[in-house]
Amino acid sequence: METTITATQLAKGLSDILNRVRYRGERFLVQRNGETIATIEPLTSMPGITVSELIAKVGDLEMPGDGFADDLEAIQAAQRLVEMPEGPD
C-alpha cells in the first residue's frame, strides 16, 4: 500500500508512520509544496552478512606465509612517527 503524506504530517506522526512501515509493510511518499521529496518504505534486506557467511568466507582464506611477521615488522619500521599536538590542559 502506498500513501502520500505531507512533510508536516510526517513530522506530527513519525512514530506511527514508522510503525506502519515496519509492521504493516506500508510505503509513504512524502511531499513538500506538492513535490515528492522522499519515500519511506521497508528495507527489502538488511545490509551485511550473517555469522555463517563470515565463517564461510574466512574459512577459505589461506594462512599467512612464514615471512609474514617479518614483513609486518619491516612495514612498521618504515613508518615515520607522528607527533601528536599538545592540547590545552
N, C-alpha and C positions, 0 to 999 in steps of 0.2 A: 504494500500500500504506500502511495506517495502523497504527501500533504505539503501544500505551500503555506508558509508562515512568514510573518514579517520579523525583522530583527528585534523589534520591541516585544513581540510575542515570545520569541526565543529567550530574551533576557528575563521576562517575567516567569516563564515556565520551564526553565532549563532542566531542572531535576526531573520533572515529569516527562519531558521530551526525551532525555537521555534514557530513562527507564523504558519508555515505549520503543526506542531504538534497540536497546539491549534485549528486552524480554519478549517483545512482540515482533521484532524484525522490521519495524516501520522505517520509512525513509522520508526525510524532510528536505524541501527546497527552501532556503532562507532568502528572502528578498528585502532589499532596501531601496526605497523610492521606485518601486516597480521593477527593479533589476535583480535577477537572481545572482547572489554573490557567494553562496556556499551550499553544499549538500552535506547533510548529516545522515549517515547510514551505517548499518552494522558492518564490522570487519568480516571479510569473507574467510580470512585465516589469520592466525596470529603470526607475527614475524618471529624468526628464529628457528631453531631446530630442537628436537627432543633430546633427552639424555641418551637414549638408544641410538639416535642418529649420530650424536657426537662420538660415542664409543666406537661405532662402526667406522667413522672417518679416522679417528686416532689409531684404531687397531690396524689400519692399512699403512701407517707410516713406518718407515724404516728407522732403526735406532741410529744415532749419530756414530760416525766412524771413530777410530782410536785417537785421531788428532784433533777432535772437536774441542776439547777443553783447552788445548794449546792455542787453537785458533781464537777462541774467546779471550784468552789472556792477551794475545797479540793485539787484538782489536782494542781491548780496554787500554793497553799501554800506549796505543797510538792516539788516543783521545786526549785533547787538551783539557786541563782543568778549568772550570768556570768559577770565577769568583762571585759569590753571592753578595749583592749590595747590602750594606748595613741599613736597617730600618730605624725609625725613631724608637727610642726606648720608652 
